């Protein structure tokens, strides 16, 4: 038998990027399953609730329900300076002083006055902590899937659809 976990990283992947992954998963379920194959649809945000089944309509319904569950502690589109998670990682870990200077300059334009480093490092800390928590969650789900699949006989696969996640020093 073949056991396949279709794992969607819905914490680190935008809705638009999930669409082609969902379409590929639907094609796989419709065309590539052999008799006896069992598939589970797993999302990182709701990782504890999945079952392996060969029921194609049920799998298609589960895939259709996959949506972005990106948890945000800020409205990063409105935040100034705008700090991406990787930039936050660089700032928090003091790996790129030029980036910090650029974000201070961006902040000064928004505020129309000079900014203090804390005005960049504080939001960077929050953004990095949020990204790190999402990454920890994603890695926990992957570990759980590996442990769970190890108990099944036959061929076992995990297909991860993710836009990518930062692991820092994990």
C-alpha positions in Angstrom: 0.0 0.0 0.0 0.9 3.6 -0.5 0.3 6.3 2.1 0.6 9.9 1.0 0.3 13.0 3.1 -0.6 16.1 1.1 0.7 18.8 3.5 -0.2 22.4 2.9 1.9 25.1 4.7 -1.1 27.4 5.1 0.7 29.5 7.7 3.6 30.6 5.5 1.9 30.6 2.1 -0.3 33.3 0.7 -3.7 32.3 -0.8 -2.6 33.1 -4.3 0.4 30.7 -4.0 -1.7 28.0 -2.5 -3.9 27.8 -5.6 -1.5 26.0 -8.0 -0.6 23.6 -5.2 -4.2 22.8 -4.6 -4.8 22.3 -8.3 -1.8 19.9 -8.5 -3.1 18.0 -5.4 -6.6 17.7 -7.0 -5.0 16.3 -10.2 -2.9 13.9 -8.2 -6.0 12.6 -6.3 -8.1 12.4 -9.5 -5.5 10.7 -11.7 -2.6 9.1 -9.8 -4.2 7.0 -7.0 -4.0 3.3 -7.3 -6.4 0.9 -5.6 -5.4 0.6 -1.9 -3.7 4.0 -1.8 -4.5 6.1 1.2 -4.1 9.9 1.2 -4.4 12.5 4.0 -4.9 16.2 3.5 -2.9 18.0 6.2 -2.6 21.7 6.9 0.0 23.2 9.2 -2.5 25.5 10.9 -4.9 22.6 11.7 -2.4 19.7 11.9 -3.9 17.4 14.5 -7.0 16.4 12.5 -6.4 14.2 9.5 -7.1 10.7 8.4 -5.8 8.6 5.5 -8.5 7.6 3.0 -9.0 6.5 -0.5 -12.3 8.4 -0.8 -11.6 10.7 -3.8 -14.6 13.0 -3.4 -13.8 13.4 0.3 -10.2 14.2 -0.5 -11.2 16.8 -3.1 -13.6 18.4 -0.6 -10.7 18.6 1.9 -8.3 20.1 -0.6 -11.0 22.7 -1.6 -11.2 23.8 2.0 -7.5 24.5 2.3 -7.0 28.3 2.7 -4.4 30.6 4.0 -4.3 30.8 7.8 -1.4 33.2 8.0 -1.5 34.6 11.5 -0.2 38.2 11.6 0.6 40.2 14.7 0.7 43.4 12.6 -0.7 44.8 9.5 2.6 44.6 7.6 1.2 46.3 4.6 0.5 49.4 6.7 3.6 49.2 8.8 6.4 51.7 8.3 9.0 50.8 7.8 7.8 47.7 6.0 9.9 44.8 7.4 9.7 41.4 5.8 10.3 38.3 8.0 13.8 37.7 6.5 14.7 41.3 7.0 13.5 41.0 10.6 15.8 38.0 11.1 18.8 39.9 9.7 18.0 43.0 11.9 17.3 41.0 15.1 20.4 38.9 14.8 22.5 42.0 13.8 23.6 40.4 10.5 23.1 43.4 8.3 23.8 46.9 9.6 23.1 48.5 6.2 19.6 47.0 6.2 19.0 48.5 9.7 20.2 51.9 8.4 17.9 51.6 5.3 15.0 50.8 7.6 15.8 53.8 9.8 15.9 56.0 6.8 12.5 54.6 5.6 11.1 55.2 9.1 12.4 58.8 9.1 10.5 59.4 5.8 7.3 58.0 7.3 7.6 59.8 10.6 9.0 63.0 9.0 11.6 63.1 11.6 14.6 61.0 12.6 13.9 57.6 14.1 15.6 55.8 16.9 16.8 52.3 16.3 14.2 50.9 18.7 11.5 52.1 16.3 12.9 49.5 13.8 14.3 46.8 16.1 11.1 46.5 18.2 8.8 45.7 15.3 11.6 43.5 13.8 11.7 41.5 17.0 7.9 41.0 16.9 7.9 40.0 13.2 10.9 37.6 13.7 9.3 36.0 16.7 6.0 35.5 14.8 7.9 34.0 11.8 9.9 31.7 14.1 6.7 30.5 15.8 5.2 29.7 12.4 8.3 27.9 11.4 8.4 25.9 14.6 4.8 24.9 14.0 5.6 23.8 10.5 8.5 21.7 11.6 6.4 20.1 14.4 3.8 19.1 11.9 6.4 17.6 9.6 7.9 15.7 12.5 4.5 14.4 13.5 3.8 13.3 9.9 7.1 11.5 9.7 6.5 9.7 13.1 2.9 8.9 12.1 3.8 7.5 8.6 6.6 5.4 10.1 4.0 3.2 11.6 2.4 2.3 8.3 3.5 -0.5 6.0 4.5 0.0 2.4 5.5 3.2 0.6 5.1 6.4 2.5 5.3 10.0 1.1 4.9 13.5 2.4 4.3 16.1 -0.3 4.8 19.6 1.2 3.4 22.6 -0.5 5.0 25.7 1.0 6.2 29.1 -0.1 9.1 28.5 2.3 9.7 29.3 5.9 12.6 30.7 7.8 14.3 28.3 10.2 16.9 30.7 11.6 18.9 28.4 14.0 16.3 25.7 14.4 
